Amino acid sequence: MPDHIHIFIGYNVNQLIPNLVENIKTSSNAWEKKEEKLSKYKFEWQRGYEAFSHSRSQLDTVVKYIQNQEQHQKKSFRNEYLEILRKIDIKYQYEYLFEFFENGGVWD
């Protein structure tokens, strides 16, 4: 998707999620630079991230959701994200949400 990414992984529960996210961001930045800019737009990660856990019984549902991302384009990522937070009853404050790019992830 042009404005967000889903990474569905199994990981060691003794590993801290912030360290895992830092490793993913660092290694993907290095890979993108090595591949001589896969995009004509500047690639960079936002500061924030969101991590959700799922039980094994939800595995197929989560995989299908990620595989069908293009079908979700009927809604903006912002609207879909906020809908998910409300659905699973996560309280949030707007000032702490990460920045959304309403123009499909393209910076001017």
Backbone as CSV, one residue per row, in Angstrom:
resi,resn,N_x,N_y,N_z,CA_x,CA_y,CA_z,C_x,C_y,C_z
1,MET,0.842,-1.169,0.000,0.000,0.000,0.000,0.892,1.238,0.000
2,PRO,0.482,2.296,-0.633,1.346,3.476,-0.736,1.525,4.244,0.566
3,ASP,0.614,4.056,1.531,0.707,4.879,2.737,0.874,4.100,4.038
4,HIS,0.964,2.773,3.962,1.195,1.988,5.171,1.619,0.574,4.802
5,ILE,2.090,-0.128,5.806,2.536,-1.503,5.589,2.076,-2.361,6.756
6,HIS,1.755,-3.605,6.457,1.443,-4.582,7.493,2.574,-5.599,7.490
7,ILE,3.083,-5.900,8.658,4.090,-6.948,8.804,3.517,-7.936,9.815
8,PHE,3.292,-9.143,9.362,2.705,-10.163,10.226,3.782,-11.190,10.507
9,ILE,4.239,-11.231,11.735,5.350,-12.121,12.067,5.100,-12.828,13.388
10,GLY,5.781,-13.929,13.540,5.890,-14.572,14.840,7.236,-14.148,15.394
11,TYR,7.301,-13.893,16.670,8.570,-13.460,17.239,8.729,-14.014,18.640
12,ASN,9.930,-13.968,19.133,10.256,-14.424,20.473,9.651,-13.443,21.479
13,VAL,8.822,-13.935,22.372,8.155,-13.052,23.327,9.125,-12.380,24.292
14,ASN,10.355,-12.844,24.339,11.371,-12.205,25.184,12.029,-11.022,24.484
15,GLN,11.745,-10.845,23.202,12.290,-9.716,22.451,11.357,-8.524,22.622
16,LEU,11.917,-7.353,22.852,11.112,-6.146,23.009,10.622,-5.662,21.648
17,ILE,9.351,-5.322,21.557,8.768,-4.864,20.295,9.484,-3.622,19.756
18,PRO,9.821,-2.618,20.586,10.553,-1.462,20.033,11.881,-1.851,19.368
19,ASN,12.572,-2.837,19.922,13.825,-3.294,19.307,13.550,-4.010,17.981
20,LEU,12.498,-4.803,17.948,12.115,-5.486,16.719,11.772,-4.483,15.625
21,VAL,10.980,-3.473,15.976,10.584,-2.448,14.998,11.815,-1.677,14.516
22,GLU,12.710,-1.339,15.420,13.936,-0.637,15.027,14.752,-1.470,14.042
23,ASN,14.865,-2.764,14.294,15.597,-3.649,13.376,14.935,-3.703,12.006
24,ILE,13.620,-3.772,11.982,12.886,-3.813,10.709,13.101,-2.512,9.935
25,LYS,12.970,-1.386,10.612,13.128,-0.090,9.945,14.563,0.105,9.455
26,THR,15.546,-0.221,10.285,16.948,-0.044,9.916,17.321,-0.926,8.731
27,SER,16.960,-2.194,8.794,17.339,-3.105,7.707,16.587,-2.790,6.413
28,SER,15.328,-2.370,6.506,14.591,-2.035,5.287,15.118,-0.739,4.669
29,ASN,15.551,0.215,5.485,16.182,1.429,4.947,17.445,1.083,4.185
30,ALA,18.266,0.235,4.772,19.518,-0.174,4.122,19.216,-0.910,2.816
31,TRP,18.223,-1.788,2.824,17.864,-2.543,1.624,17.357,-1.599,0.536
32,GLU,16.497,-0.644,0.909,15.944,0.287,-0.083,17.057,1.116,-0.718
33,LYS,18.016,1.571,0.058,19.135,2.351,-0.478,20.013,1.502,-1.386
34,LYS,20.238,0.262,-1.001,21.054,-0.655,-1.801,20.413,-0.935,-3.153
35,GLU,19.120,-0.971,-3.201,18.392,-1.273,-4.439,18.238,-0.043,-5.325
36,GLU,18.997,0.974,-5.053,19.026,2.190,-5.876,17.658,2.836,-6.014
37,LYS,17.065,3.071,-4.886,15.802,3.804,-4.847,14.710,3.131,-5.676
38,LEU,14.008,2.260,-5.082,12.922,1.555,-5.760,11.745,2.462,-6.102
39,SER,11.711,3.623,-5.474,10.626,4.567,-5.715,11.202,5.921,-6.116
40,LYS,10.444,6.667,-6.891,10.889,8.010,-7.245,10.659,8.990,-6.099
41,TYR,9.947,8.538,-5.062,9.671,9.371,-3.909,10.643,9.025,-2.779
42,LYS,10.911,9.988,-1.945,11.789,9.770,-0.803,11.139,8.770,0.141
43,PHE,11.891,7.761,0.504,11.391,6.756,1.435,11.901,7.062,2.835
44,GLU,10.990,7.108,3.778,11.400,7.182,5.171,10.257,6.708,6.050
45,TRP,10.620,6.161,7.177,9.643,5.689,8.133,9.178,6.836,9.008
46,GLN,7.930,6.778,9.419,7.464,7.712,10.435,8.002,7.263,11.789
47,ARG,7.946,8.158,12.753,8.443,7.816,14.091,7.620,6.715,14.746
48,GLY,6.336,6.765,14.619,5.480,5.836,15.343,5.250,4.525,14.629
49,TYR,4.636,3.632,15.326,4.215,2.349,14.769,3.114,1.820,15.668
50,GLU,2.439,0.835,15.207,1.382,0.207,15.987,1.635,-1.285,15.957
51,ALA,1.502,-1.935,17.089,1.679,-3.385,17.168,0.444,-3.995,17.800
52,PHE,-0.091,-5.009,17.158,-1.247,-5.725,17.675,-0.873,-7.193,17.791
53,SER,-1.402,-7.841,18.799,-1.186,-9.280,18.924,-2.477,-10.002,18.548
54,HIS,-2.308,-11.218,18.101,-3.452,-12.038,17.713,-3.240,-13.450,18.212
55,SER,-4.310,-14.118,18.524,-4.206,-15.515,18.947,-4.076,-16.402,17.712
56,ARG,-3.624,-17.599,17.924,-3.485,-18.552,16.801,-4.820,-18.779,16.097
57,SER,-5.914,-18.706,16.833,-7.231,-18.942,16.220,-7.599,-17.835,15.231
58,GLN,-6.930,-16.692,15.305,-7.207,-15.581,14.394,-6.251,-15.543,13.210
59,LEU,-5.353,-16.477,13.118,-4.318,-16.476,12.087,-4.889,-16.321,10.682
60,ASP,-5.837,-17.154,10.300,-6.399,-17.093,8.946,-7.094,-15.751,8.683
61,THR,-7.798,-15.223,9.662,-8.491,-13.942,9.505,-7.498,-12.814,9.259
62,VAL,-6.417,-12.790,10.019,-5.413,-11.737,9.872,-4.714,-11.848,8.523
63,VAL,-4.348,-13.052,8.126,-3.685,-13.253,6.833,-4.597,-12.807,5.692
64,LYS,-5.855,-13.160,5.727,-6.808,-12.744,4.685,-6.951,-11.227,4.653
65,TYR,-6.993,-10.610,5.827,-7.104,-9.149,5.891,-5.917,-8.502,5.182
66,ILE,-4.728,-8.972,5.480,-3.522,-8.396,4.868,-3.484,-8.679,3.369
67,GLN,-3.825,-9.883,2.959,-3.810,-10.226,1.540,-4.821,-9.416,0.736
68,ASN,-5.868,-8.952,1.362,-6.925,-8.208,0.667,-6.812,-6.699,0.868
69,GLN,-5.638,-6.195,1.135,-5.453,-4.776,1.404,-5.964,-3.888,0.272
70,GLU,-5.748,-4.277,-0.952,-6.176,-3.428,-2.068,-7.684,-3.245,-2.084
71,GLN,-8.425,-4.212,-1.582,-9.881,-4.085,-1.523,-10.313,-3.096,-0.449
72,HIS,-9.435,-2.813,0.492,-9.759,-1.883,1.574,-9.633,-0.436,1.133
73,GLN,-9.183,-0.192,-0.084,-8.960,1.177,-0.541,-10.251,1.974,-0.672
74,LYS,-11.371,1.359,-0.409,-12.636,2.102,-0.403,-12.650,3.112,0.733
75,LYS,-11.848,2.853,1.757,-11.714,3.748,2.897,-10.281,4.277,2.909
76,SER,-10.105,5.456,3.472,-8.736,5.941,3.653,-8.082,5.113,4.752
77,PHE,-6.755,5.060,4.717,-6.045,4.342,5.768,-6.406,4.920,7.136
78,ARG,-6.484,6.237,7.217,-6.826,6.903,8.482,-8.164,6.399,9.014
79,ASN,-9.185,6.388,8.168,-10.507,5.942,8.597,-10.514,4.461,8.976
80,GLU,-9.820,3.654,8.203,-9.760,2.222,8.504,-9.035,1.977,9.824
81,TYR,-7.944,2.691,10.039,-7.155,2.550,11.258,-7.978,2.938,12.493
82,LEU,-8.644,4.085,12.425,-9.453,4.531,13.551,-10.621,3.581,13.799
83,GLU,-11.170,3.028,12.745,-12.252,2.052,12.882,-11.765,0.807,13.620
84,ILE,-10.572,0.350,13.310,-10.004,-0.817,13.993,-9.795,-0.513,15.476
85,LEU,-9.230,0.657,15.774,-9.016,1.024,17.176,-10.331,1.038,17.953
86,ARG,-11.369,1.592,17.343,-12.675,1.640,18.012,-13.259,0.231,18.172
87,LYS,-13.117,-0.581,17.144,-13.685,-1.933,17.156,-13.090,-2.777,18.282
88,ILE,-11.788,-2.629,18.516,-11.150,-3.428,19.571,-11.009,-2.640,20.870
89,ASP,-11.730,-1.522,20.931,-11.869,-0.715,22.142,-10.533,-0.198,22.681
90,ILE,-9.712,0.327,21.786,-8.467,0.962,22.195,-8.721,2.457,22.292
91,LYS,-8.482,2.993,23.467,-8.647,4.424,23.687,-7.440,5.150,23.104
92,TYR,-7.654,6.275,22.473,-6.556,7.020,21.859,-6.849,8.507,21.950
93,GLN,-5.784,9.274,21.787,-5.897,10.719,21.723,-5.304,11.149,20.388
94,TYR,-6.006,12.001,19.676,-5.585,12.397,18.334,-4.151,12.924,18.286
95,GLU,-3.745,13.672,19.313,-2.404,14.261,19.270,-1.292,13.219,19.324
96,TYR,-1.631,11.978,19.709,-0.618,10.924,19.773,-0.673,9.970,18.585
97,LEU,-1.614,10.183,17.689,-1.667,9.345,16.486,-0.566,9.784,15.528
98,PHE,-0.066,8.836,14.737,0.944,9.222,13.770,0.309,9.976,12.613
99,GLU,1.139,10.570,11.810,0.675,11.405,10.705,0.099,10.541,9.586
100,PHE,-1.047,10.948,9.085,-1.663,10.251,7.967,-1.455,11.072,6.709
101,PHE,-1.221,10.400,5.594,-1.060,11.074,4.320,-2.301,10.806,3.501
102,GLU,-3.159,11.776,3.435,-4.444,11.608,2.757,-4.319,11.559,1.239
103,ASN,-3.167,11.937,0.712,-3.001,11.936,-0.750,-2.315,10.663,-1.235
104,GLY,-2.530,9.550,-0.535,-2.014,8.270,-0.998,-0.540,8.053,-0.710
105,GLY,0.012,8.802,0.221,1.390,8.584,0.590,2.381,9.332,-0.255
106,VAL,1.924,10.214,-1.104,2.824,10.958,-1.997,3.093,12.317,-1.376
107,TRP,4.366,12.624,-1.192,4.736,13.904,-0.629,4.929,14.914,-1.738
108,ASP,4.517,16.130,-1.497,4.714,17.199,-2.479,6.105,17.789,-2.355
